[in-house]
Amino acid sequence: MKNIIISEKQLETLTNLVKQNVKEDDRQEDSMAKKQLFTIATLAYKMWESMDDNETLEDWEESKIAQ
């Protein structure tokens, strides 16, 4: 897996989004689901960003992504 490098500004933006979501989630019953969805979205974006345009994945990797 490749190392993902993000700028200080991108890290600050992500941190602020997480903090904002945590504050909002404290007031919601489904806060756990919202946090999990945010984590999934963030990690999916990082994975997408690290892949080359012509990169192919093994069958088991595609299966895990689909799940």
Backbone hydrogen bonds, N-H to C=O, Kabsch-Sander energy under -0.5 kcal/mol:
donor,donor_aa,acceptor,acceptor_aa,energy
5,I,3,N,-0.6
6,I,4,I,-0.5
11,L,7,S,-2.3
12,E,8,E,-2.3
13,T,9,K,-2.4
14,L,10,Q,-2.6
15,T,11,L,-2.7
16,N,12,E,-2.5
17,L,13,T,-2.3
18,V,14,L,-2.4
19,K,15,T,-2.6
20,Q,16,N,-2.6
21,N,17,L,-2.7
22,V,18,V,-2.5
23,K,19,K,-2.2
24,E,20,Q,-2.4
25,D,21,N,-2.9
26,D,22,V,-1.6
27,R,24,E,-1.2
28,Q,25,D,-1.5
31,S,28,Q,-0.9
34,K,30,D,-1.8
35,K,31,S,-2.3
36,Q,32,M,-2.4
37,L,33,A,-2.5
38,F,34,K,-2.1
39,T,35,K,-2.3
40,I,36,Q,-2.6
41,A,37,L,-2.5
42,T,38,F,-2.4
43,L,39,T,-2.7
44,A,40,I,-2.6
45,Y,41,A,-2.1
46,K,42,T,-2.1
47,M,43,L,-2.4
48,W,44,A,-2.7
49,E,45,Y,-2.7
50,S,46,K,-1.5
51,M,47,M,-0.9
51,M,48,W,-0.7
55,E,52,D,-1.3
62,E,58,E,-2.2
63,S,59,D,-2.3
64,K,60,W,-2.1
65,I,61,E,-2.2
66,A,62,E,-2.2
67,Q,63,S,-1.7
